[in-house]
Amino acid sequence: MEQQKKHYFDTKVLGQPSGLFFLFFTEMWERFSFYGMRVLLVQFLTAEILFGNPKGGWGWSPEQAASLYGTYAMLLYLTPVLGGIIADKYIGARNAVITGAIIMTLGQLCLFLSTPIMFFIGLTCLVIGVGFFKPNVPSILSQMFKEHSDKKDSAYTIFYMGVNSGSFFGTMLCGYLAMTEGWSWGFGLAGIFMALGTLQFIFAKPLMGDLGVLKKEEHIDHYEEKKPDTEKRNPFTLVDTILIVIVTLLGLTYAFNDPLSKNGMYDVFAWADNPLMRGQNLFIIITLVLFIYVIFSRILRYERIVRNRMLAVVSLAIFIMFFYVTFDQAPSSLIIIARDHVDRSLTGSGLLTFNIINSLIVLVPLTIISYVLIQLAIATWKHIPITNIILLLCFLLIWVVAVYMLKNEFAKTDSEISVAWFSVLNPFFVITLASSVSKIWESKFNPPAALKYGFGLFFVAIGYLAIWLGSVDLGEGAKISVVFLILTYLFHTLGELFISPVGLSYVSKLVPARMLAFMFGMWYLGIAIAQKIAATLGGQITYVKENYGLDAFFLIFAVIATVAGVLVILLHPMIKRLMHGIK
């Protein structure tokens, strides 16, 4: 075991264990593939039908496309809960990562083929693959630093940069190829990197040793920081079990029925339609009421301190849902906004300035990461030569595509900013701002959780007010200045940095050990519901624009975020009391 540990921990790259950077690149290529596909999904579905033209899409309405995306995003937050359990109990984190990566590679291949049947099979494969992959790479990272807790903060910071680097390059390059060469090129590039990332991980076993391998005498746990167990037990009653089954079945039926019914294919709940609302809306309300009853009826059966702390978790979960409902418009409505309502045209000096800035944004981080790759190859070549060859091939390919993109853009005398380029702004701002925000949490100005949530929601509201300001009093045919959309992404990223890292940490601190799996599942279920609601609201952009004006659409989300921010700050004293001293 000592020799195995020496390989992944004692070989250093820039003062950090080489194994950390290997996981950095593993996560980077998976996120490259995932976000490269995500930025194309709604664009492809809503693009004009052009028979025989590789740039033609399916011609869906924004409502139809957002409905499908919402179901897809919802499932992406549910399957990792199951994937983590399967890895813990049956196959181990390493095998789960390999399984997920292979399934996602097949999914991207299906999307590349772009026929309707292959497209939906591809989305299904991605949902299943992410379920295996997403929870288990962080689990391996946690095992790597199990005996070096003092190094965990910096390790997770570097790992998080890998996530955002993959999102950054995948969104930009897959989006560019899709817009210029055709959709299959964009989906295909995402698939190529997913395949190469899979091979890279498989051939790295000599470096990583037994990390992520399930051992019968050990139980791998994703969530290390556990509170002492309590004596009082609260077993699931027969009523609890029945209600959970009903809620699960109704919720999943709604999730699949929504895109099917909005595309005129089939409506499971058509028989319940009434003058007040559609049948599926009636049933989802019933489902939510039952879900709330199950949660609170269980919590109220616990002893006082445990009950109060779990109520604090539920309170934070409600506001994390408000955050995702307003923040996560980027893959749906903001894509439509950028495509149809933002002035993306560039000429003359404006085009030259943009190309220079864009070149720096692409080449500077790519150069830095390439340098890290070379250092990793030098440190680990004798242990994992095949993995290093695959990594070098990946970066050679990414350099080729990046240079191809920049060369083509510099050759143009007039151009439009790619719709996908705006989605690059979030990971770019995360990479540039994350360290500065984290310094606040390490200082005396570190605010409590409720205030972090409040400030984060206010930043989201300010982002919508920025683009609202740009859309007010636009004349017929006029478009929003690109500056306002950039400001929206900037403020939304600040909101994300205030909220996103906080939630799971508080769940692990507040919930008893035996309840962690259940409450993490509930937490991700809340985010999954928020993803579906976000996409449903985003799909109403055409309706709101035609009936109330485009500016009203932005104002709705600004108001939701502001009201939620005010409420969570006002509830801070109550939430603090419910935590019983947990900070």
C-alpha positions in Angstrom: 0.0 0.0 0.0 2.9 2.4 0.7 4.2 1.9 -2.8 0.8 2.7 -4.2 0.4 5.8 -2.1 3.8 7.0 -3.2 2.7 6.9 -6.8 -0.3 9.2 -6.5 0.6 11.3 -3.5 4.4 11.5 -3.3 5.1 12.3 -6.9 4.5 16.1 -7.0 3.3 18.6 -9.6 3.6 22.3 -8.6 3.9 21.2 -5.0 0.6 19.1 -5.1 0.2 15.3 -5.4 0.3 14.2 -9.0 -2.9 12.1 -8.3 -4.8 15.4 -7.7 -4.0 16.7 -11.2 -4.9 13.3 -12.7 -8.4 13.7 -11.2 -8.4 17.3 -12.3 -8.1 16.2 -15.9 -10.5 13.3 -15.5 -13.2 15.7 -14.3 -12.2 18.3 -16.9 -12.8 16.1 -19.9 -16.1 14.8 -18.5 -17.3 18.4 -17.9 -16.0 19.4 -21.3 -18.2 16.8 -22.8 -21.2 17.5 -20.6 -21.2 21.3 -20.9 -20.3 21.1 -24.6 -23.5 19.2 -25.1 -25.6 21.2 -22.7 -25.0 24.5 -24.5 -26.2 23.0 -27.8 -29.3 21.2 -26.5 -31.9 24.0 -26.5 -30.3 25.7 -29.5 -30.6 22.5 -31.5 -34.2 21.8 -30.5 -35.3 25.4 -31.3 -33.3 25.9 -34.4 -35.1 26.3 -37.7 -35.8 23.1 -39.6 -33.5 23.1 -42.7 -33.8 19.8 -44.5 -30.4 18.5 -45.7 -28.6 21.4 -43.9 -26.3 20.3 -41.0 -27.2 23.6 -39.2 -30.9 22.8 -39.2 -32.6 21.8 -36.0 -35.9 20.4 -35.0 -37.9 23.7 -35.0 -39.4 23.3 -31.5 -40.8 26.2 -29.6 -38.9 27.5 -26.6 -41.6 26.1 -24.3 -41.3 22.6 -25.8 -37.4 22.7 -25.8 -37.3 24.0 -22.2 -39.7 21.3 -21.1 -37.4 18.5 -22.4 -34.3 20.2 -21.0 -36.1 20.6 -17.6 -36.8 16.9 -17.4 -33.2 16.1 -18.4 -31.7 18.5 -15.9 -34.1 17.2 -13.2 -33.0 13.6 -13.7 -29.3 14.6 -13.7 -29.7 15.6 -10.0 -31.5 12.4 -9.1 -29.4 9.6 -10.6 -26.2 10.6 -8.8 -27.9 9.7 -5.5 -28.5 6.2 -6.8 -25.1 6.1 -8.4 -23.4 6.9 -5.1 -25.3 4.2 -3.3 -24.4 1.6 -5.9 -20.7 2.5 -5.8 -20.7 2.4 -2.0 -22.3 -1.0 -1.6 -21.6 -3.0 -4.8 -18.9 -1.9 -7.3 -16.7 0.8 -5.8 -16.1 4.4 -6.9 -13.5 3.5 -9.5 -15.7 1.0 -11.4 -18.6 3.4 -11.1 -16.6 6.2 -12.8 -15.5 3.9 -15.6 -19.1 2.6 -16.0 -20.5 6.1 -16.1 -17.8 7.3 -18.5 -18.5 4.5 -21.0 -22.2 5.0 -20.9 -21.8 8.8 -21.4 -19.5 8.1 -24.4 -22.2 6.0 -25.9 -24.7 8.7 -25.2 -22.6 11.4 -27.0 -22.2 9.0 -30.0 -26.0 8.7 -30.2 -26.3 12.5 -30.1 -23.8 12.8 -32.9 -26.0 10.6 -35.1 -28.8 13.1 -34.4 -31.7 10.9 -35.5 -34.8 11.3 -33.2 -34.5 7.8 -31.7 -30.7 8.1 -31.2 -31.1 11.5 -29.7 -33.4 10.4 -26.9 -31.3 7.2 -26.4 -28.3 9.5 -26.1 -30.0 11.7 -23.5 -31.0 8.6 -21.5 -27.4 7.4 -21.6 -26.1 10.8 -20.4 -28.5 10.8 -17.4 -27.5 7.3 -16.4 -23.8 7.9 -17.0 -23.7 11.1 -15.0 -25.4 9.2 -12.2 -22.4 6.9 -11.9 -19.7 9.4 -12.7 -20.7 12.6 -10.8 -20.6 11.5 -7.1 -17.6 9.2 -7.4 -14.7 11.2 -8.7 -15.0 13.5 -5.6 -15.3 10.4 -3.5 -11.9 9.2 -4.9 -10.4 12.6 -4.2 -11.7 12.5 -0.6 -10.0 9.1 -0.1 -6.8 10.4 -1.6 -6.6 13.1 1.1 -8.1 11.1 3.9 -4.9 11.3 6.0 -4.0 14.8 4.9 -7.0 16.9 5.9 -4.9 20.0 6.1 -4.4 19.9 2.3 -8.1 19.3 1.5 -9.1 23.0 1.0 -6.4 23.7 -1.6 -7.1 20.3 -3.2 -10.8 20.9 -3.7 -10.1 24.4 -5.0 -7.8 23.0 -7.7 -10.3 20.2 -8.5 -13.1 22.9 -8.8 -10.9 24.7 -11.3 -10.8 21.5 -13.4 -14.6 21.4 -13.4 -14.8 25.0 -14.6 -12.0 24.6 -17.1 -13.9 21.7 -18.7 -17.1 23.8 -18.8 -15.2 26.7 -20.3 -13.5 24.9 -23.1 -16.4 22.5 -23.9 -18.9 25.3 -24.1 -16.8 27.5 -26.3 -15.3 24.9 -28.7 -18.3 22.6 -29.1 -20.6 25.6 -29.4 -18.4 27.1 -32.1 -18.1 23.9 -34.2 -21.9 23.4 -34.0 -22.6 26.9 -35.2 -20.1 27.0 -38.0 -19.9 23.4 -39.2 -23.1 21.7 -38.0 -24.7 20.2 -34.9 -23.1 16.8 -35.3 -19.6 18.4 -35.2 -20.4 20.0 -31.8 -21.9 16.8 -30.4 -19.1 14.8 -31.9 -16.4 16.8 -30.3 -18.0 16.4 -26.9 -18.1 12.6 -27.6 -14.4 12.4 -28.6 -13.2 14.0 -25.4 -15.5 11.8 -23.3 -14.1 8.7 -25.0 -10.5 9.9 -24.5 -11.2 10.8 -20.9 -12.5 7.3 -20.3 -9.4 5.7 -21.7 -7.2 8.1 -19.7 -8.9 7.0 -16.5 -8.7 3.3 -17.2 -5.0 3.3 -18.0 -4.1 5.3 -14.9 -4.5 2.4 -12.4 -0.8 2.0 -11.9 -0.7 5.6 -10.5 -3.9 5.5 -8.4 -3.4 2.0 -6.9 -6.5 0.9 -4.9 -8.1 4.3 -4.7 -11.8 3.9 -5.3 -11.7 0.1 -5.2 -14.4 -1.4 -3.0 -13.1 -3.5 -0.1 -15.4 -5.8 1.8 -14.0 -4.7 5.1 -14.5 -1.1 4.4 -17.4 1.2 3.6 -16.6 4.0 1.3 -18.4 7.2 2.4 -18.9 10.3 0.3 -19.7 12.5 3.2 -17.0 12.4 5.9 -18.0 15.1 8.3 -20.6 13.3 10.4 -22.3 14.2 13.7 -22.6 11.7 16.5 -25.6 9.4 16.2 -28.6 9.9 18.5 -30.3 7.2 20.5 -33.9 7.8 19.4 -34.8 5.9 16.2 -37.4 7.0 13.7 -38.1 4.0 11.4 -40.1 4.5 8.2 -43.7 3.6 8.8 -45.9 1.7 6.3 -47.6 5.0 5.5 -44.2 6.7 5.0 -43.2 4.0 2.5 -46.5 4.1 0.6 -46.4 7.9 0.3 -42.8 7.9 -0.9 -43.6 5.3 -3.6 -46.7 7.4 -4.7 -44.7 10.7 -4.7 -41.8 9.0 -6.7 -44.1 7.5 -9.3 -46.2 10.7 -9.7 -43.1 12.9 -9.9 -41.4 10.8 -12.5 -44.6 10.4 -14.5 -45.0 14.2 -14.5 -41.4 14.7 -15.5 -41.7 12.5 -18.6 -45.3 13.5 -19.4 -44.5 17.2 -19.5 -42.3 17.2 -22.7 -44.4 14.5 -24.3 -47.7 16.4 -23.8 -46.2 19.7 -24.9 -45.0 18.2 -28.1 -48.4 16.7 -28.8 -47.3 13.1 -28.4 -49.2 11.8 -25.4 -50.7 13.2 -22.2 -51.1 10.7 -19.3 -53.1 13.2 -17.3 -55.4 14.4 -20.1 -58.4 12.8 -18.4 -58.0 15.1 -15.4 -58.0 18.4 -17.4 -60.5 20.9 -16.1 -61.5 24.5 -16.6 -59.1 25.7 -13.9 -55.9 23.9 -14.9 -54.3 21.1 -16.9 -54.5 17.6 -15.4 -50.7 17.3 -15.1 -50.5 20.6 -13.2 -53.2 19.4 -10.7 -51.3 16.2 -10.1 -48.0 17.8 -9.6 -49.6 20.1 -7.0 -50.9 17.0 -5.2 -47.5 15.4 -5.5 -45.8 18.4 -3.9 -48.3 18.5 -1.0 -47.7 14.8 -0.3 -43.9 15.3 -0.5 -44.0 18.2 2.0 -46.2 16.1 4.3 -43.7 13.2 4.2 -40.8 15.4 5.0 -42.3 17.3 7.8 -44.2 14.3 9.4 -40.9 12.5 9.6 -38.9 15.5 11.0 -41.5 16.2 13.7 -41.1 12.7 15.1 -37.5 13.4 16.1 -36.2 14.7 19.4 -36.1 18.5 19.7 -32.4 19.3 18.8 -32.3 16.9 15.9 -35.7 18.1 14.7 -34.7 21.7 14.9 -31.4 21.1 13.0 -33.3 19.2 10.3 -35.8 22.1 10.0 -32.8 24.4 9.5 -31.6 22.2 6.6 -35.1 22.2 5.1 -35.2 26.0 5.4 -31.9 26.4 3.5 -33.1 23.8 0.9 -36.2 25.9 0.2 -34.0 28.9 -0.6 -31.5 26.9 -2.6 -34.5 26.0 -4.8 -35.3 29.7 -5.3 -31.7 30.3 -6.2 -31.7 27.6 -8.9 -35.1 28.6 -10.3 -33.7 32.1 -11.0 -30.0 31.3 -11.6 -30.4 28.4 -13.9 -31.9 30.2 -16.9 -28.6 30.0 -18.7 -29.2 26.7 -20.5 -32.8 27.6 -21.6 -34.2 31.2 -21.7 -30.8 33.0 -21.7 -29.8 31.0 -24.7 -32.9 32.2 -26.5 -32.3 35.7 -25.3 -28.7 35.7 -26.6 -29.8 34.2 -30.0 -32.8 36.3 -30.8 -32.7 39.5 -28.7 -29.1 40.5 -28.1 -27.1 42.6 -30.7 -24.2 40.2 -31.4 -23.0 41.9 -34.6 -19.4 43.1 -34.8 -17.5 45.1 -37.4 -14.4 47.2 -37.7 -12.5 48.1 -34.5 -15.2 46.5 -32.3 -14.7 43.1 -34.0 -10.9 43.4 -33.7 -11.1 44.3 -30.0 -13.4 41.4 -29.3 -11.1 38.9 -31.2 -8.1 40.1 -29.2 -9.9 39.8 -25.9 -11.4 36.4 -26.9 -8.0 35.1 -28.0 -6.5 36.0 -24.6 -9.5 34.5 -22.8 -8.9 31.2 -24.7 -5.1 31.0 -25.0 -3.9 32.2 -21.6 -5.8 29.5 -19.6 -5.1 26.9 -22.2 -1.3 27.7 -22.0 -1.4 27.5 -18.2 -3.2 24.2 -18.2 -0.9 22.8 -20.9 2.1 23.7 -18.7 0.5 21.7 -15.8 -0.1 18.8 -18.2 3.6 18.8 -19.2 4.7 18.8 -15.5 2.3 16.0 -14.8 3.7 13.9 -17.7 7.3 14.5 -16.4 6.3 13.4 -12.9 4.3 10.3 -13.8 5.5 9.1 -17.2 7.1 5.9 -15.9 3.9 5.0 -14.0 1.2 5.8 -16.6 2.8 6.4 -20.1 -0.4 5.5 -21.9 -2.5 7.9 -19.9 0.0 10.7 -20.5 0.0 10.0 -24.3 -3.9 10.2 -24.2 -3.7 13.5 -22.3 -1.2 14.9 -24.7 -3.4 13.9 -27.6 -6.4 15.6 -25.9 -4.5 18.8 -25.6 -3.2 18.6 -29.1 -6.7 18.3 -30.4 -8.0 21.1 -28.2 -5.2 23.4 -29.4 -6.0 22.6 -33.0 -9.7 23.4 -32.6 -8.9 26.6 -30.6 -6.5 27.9 -33.2 -8.9 26.9 -36.0 -11.6 29.0 -34.3 -9.5 32.0 -33.6 -7.9 32.0 -37.1 -11.3 31.9 -38.7 -12.7 34.7 -36.6 -9.7 37.0 -37.3 -10.2 36.4 -41.0 -13.7 37.9 -41.0 -14.5 41.5 -41.7 -17.9 41.3 -40.0 -19.2 38.7 -37.6 -21.6 37.7 -34.9 -20.6 36.6 -31.4 -21.5 33.0 -31.0 -24.6 32.3 -28.8 -22.5 29.7 -27.0 -19.8 32.3 -26.1 -22.0 33.9 -23.5 -22.3 30.5 -21.7 -18.5 30.6 -21.4 -18.8 33.6 -19.2 -20.0 31.7 -16.1 -17.0 29.3 -15.8 -14.6 32.1 -16.8 -15.9 34.4 -14.0 -15.8 31.4 -11.6 -12.2 30.8 -12.4 -11.2 34.5 -12.0 -13.4 35.4 -9.0 -13.5 32.2 -6.9 -10.3 32.8 -4.9 -11.2 36.4 -4.1 -14.6 35.3 -2.8 -13.1 32.5 -0.8 -10.9 35.0 1.0 -14.0 36.6 2.4 -15.0 33.3 4.0 -11.5 33.1 5.6 -11.7 36.6 7.1 -13.6 38.1 10.0 -16.3 39.3 7.5 -17.4 35.7 6.9 -21.3 35.9 7.1 -23.5 33.1 8.4 -25.3 30.8 6.0 -28.6 32.7 5.8 -26.8 36.0 4.9 -24.7 34.2 2.3 -27.9 33.0 0.7 -29.5 36.4 0.9 -26.5 38.2 -0.7 -26.3 35.5 -3.4 -30.0 35.9 -4.3 -29.5 39.7 -4.4 -26.6 39.3 -6.9 -28.9 37.1 -9.1 -31.6 39.9 -8.9 -29.0 42.6 -9.8 -28.1 40.4 -12.8 -31.7 40.4 -14.1 -32.0 44.1 -13.4 -29.0 44.8 -15.6 -30.5 43.1 -18.6 -33.9 44.5 -17.7 -32.4 47.9 -17.9 -31.0 47.1 -21.4 -34.4 45.9 -22.6 -36.6 48.8 -21.4 -38.0 51.0 -24.1 -36.4 49.1 -27.0 -37.8 50.3 -30.3 -39.3 47.9 -32.9 -36.6 45.6 -34.1 -34.0 47.0 -31.7 -31.8 44.6 -29.7 -30.2 44.5 -26.3 -26.6 45.6 -26.0 -24.2 42.8 -25.4 -22.8 44.6 -22.4 -26.0 44.0 -20.4 -26.0 40.2 -20.9 -22.3 40.1 -19.9 -23.2 42.0 -16.7 -26.0 39.5 -16.1 -23.6 36.6 -16.2 -21.1 38.4 -14.0 -23.6 39.1 -11.2 -25.1 35.6 -11.5 -21.7 34.1 -11.0 -21.1 36.2 -7.9 -24.4 34.9 -6.6 -23.4 31.3 -7.3 -20.1 31.8 -5.5 -22.0 33.0 -2.4 -24.5 30.1 -2.3 -23.3 27.0 -4.2 -20.4 25.9 -1.9 -22.4 26.4 1.4 -25.4 24.1 1.3 -23.9 20.6 1.4 -21.5 21.6 4.1 -24.4 22.5 6.4 -26.2 19.3 5.6 -23.2 17.3 6.8 -22.9 19.4 9.9 -26.5 19.4 11.0 -27.9 16.0 10.1 -27.2 12.9 12.3 -24.9 10.3 10.7 -27.6 7.7 10.0 -29.8 10.3 8.3 -27.1 11.7 5.9 -27.9 9.6 2.9 -31.7 10.4 3.2 -31.1 14.1 3.7 -28.6 14.4 0.9 -31.1 12.6 -1.3 -33.8 15.1 -0.3 -31.4 18.0 -0.9 -30.6 16.9 -4.4 -34.3 16.2 -5.0 -35.1 19.8 -4.1 -32.5 21.0 -6.6 -33.9 18.6 -9.2 -37.4 20.1 -8.7 -35.9 23.6 -9.0 -34.3 22.6 -12.3 -37.6 21.5 -13.7 -39.4 24.7 -12.4 -36.6 26.9 -13.8 -36.9 25.3 -17.3 -40.7 25.5 -17.2 -40.6 29.2 -16.4 -37.8 29.8 -18.9 -40.0 28.2 -21.6 -42.6 30.9 -21.1 -40.3 33.6 -22.6 -42.3 33.8 -25.9 -45.6 34.1 -24.1 -44.4 36.7 -21.7 -42.7 38.7 -24.4 -45.8 38.7 -26.7 -48.2 39.7 -23.9 -46.2 41.8 -21.5 -42.9 42.7 -23.2 -39.4 41.2 -22.9 -38.5 43.5 -20.0 -41.3 41.9 -17.9 -39.7 38.5 -18.3 -36.4 39.7 -16.6 -38.4 41.7 -14.0 -40.2 38.5 -12.9 -37.0 36.7 -12.0 -35.5 39.8 -10.4 -38.5 40.1 -8.1 -38.5 36.4 -7.2 -34.8 36.5 -6.3 -35.2 39.8 -4.3 -38.2 38.5 -2.3 -36.4 35.2 -1.5 -33.2 37.1 -0.5 -35.1 39.4 1.9 -37.0 36.4 3.4 -33.9 34.3 4.1 -32.2 37.3 5.7 -35.2 38.0 7.9 -35.3 34.3 8.9 -31.6 34.4 9.9 -32.3 34.6 13.7 -34.7 31.7 13.5 -32.4 29.5 11.4 -29.5 30.3 13.8 -31.6 29.2 16.8 -32.6 26.0 15.0 -28.9 25.1 14.4 -28.2 25.0 18.1 -24.6 26.3 17.9 -23.5 24.7 14.6 -21.6 27.3 12.6 
